[in-house]
Amino acid sequence: MTTRASSENITFDEWDRRILHALQLAPRAPFARMGAVLGVSEQTVARRYQRMRTRGVLRVLGRLDPDRLPDTTSWVLRIGCRPGTAAATARALARRDDTAWVAITAGGAELTCRVAVRDTGDGGEGLLHQLPRASHVLSLSAHQVLHRFVGRGEADWVAVGDELSAAQRAELAAASPQADPDRSVRVEPSDAPLLEALARDGRASFAALAAATGWSQRQVAGRVEALTAGGALWFDVDTAVASMGFRTMAYLWFTVAPAHLASVGARLADHRTIVWAAAVTGSGNIMAAALCRDAPSLYRYLTTDVAGIDEVRTLETVPVLTRVKQARFLVENGLLKDPAM
């Protein structure tokens, strides 16, 4: 009998954690550069990275700013389901190209997902129109993402802790320059093959990207540089967090006075517990995702770091029961799987 792999039997050693930290700081840095910073060979870094990737522990991917796509906006949906239908609905949503981090929440009767909504201008009906008419959907609240808060300056989230020294972090950060957001940089229809290839593998070589697009390597390199420098494209590490011991996740919905929206959002984004934070529409005007090792850790976070923000008026905590999809990849047995496979 064949036993399916799961996050329960995946182990990380010190070097795996260091390589993961390095990837979070510089997702596309050459393995030779990482090896030089870490003090190991290029082959060691490449071998360990490929092992973690093959097992479904991590994936590097290119991610788009949805606001740079023509007539596209980003939304967070809370979907109330009829009893017994949440799992099937979550799987169906996870298979869609326009969804991210699909999760079963709130006692198993609610779903939370992020969706890119495109206005085609021809009256076509997308997910926001289809869901309210579905027989298994009891309720739907839609919250447009107005602004994403990015903290710490070196990576969205460093779950492994301070594995690398300050000097090592600085050297790797230099290999992944910060974008200078230029709103004039737009994603063009011709970019689709390039962006699809980077969404599957954010570390794909320029040769592989040239083969996927039919462009020259020089054209590919120039376009990737233009999109990243303008802030339209960035690179991220999708991680099977359960394999690292993080088993408690919750979505936090904050109500904050408009005058404090920007400062509170920036402060939350600086918390290591927060993996994503944004200003949204609706009665709660900030949404954040908190990731902890266990329920007591979440409690400590809420009663210390969050409690220390006086400008927070109300807070709703919605626990995640099952993560079905992360940024792009499905979650099966706690590990990442490409939906195309």
Secondary structure by P-SEA (a helix, b strand, c coil): cbbbbccccccccaaaaaaaaaaaacccccaaaaaaaacccaaaaaaaaaaaaaaccbbbbbbcccccccccccbbbbbbbccccaaaaaaaaaacccccbbbbccccccccbbbbbbccccccccaaaaaaacccccbbbbbbbcbbbbcccccccccccccccaaaaaaaaaabbbbcccccccccccaaaaaaaaaacccccaaaaaaaccccaaaaaaaaaaaaaacccccccccccccccccbbbbbbbbbcccaaaaaaaaaaacccccbbbbbbccccbbbbbbcccaaaaaaaaaccccccccccbbbbbbbccccccccbbbcccccccccc
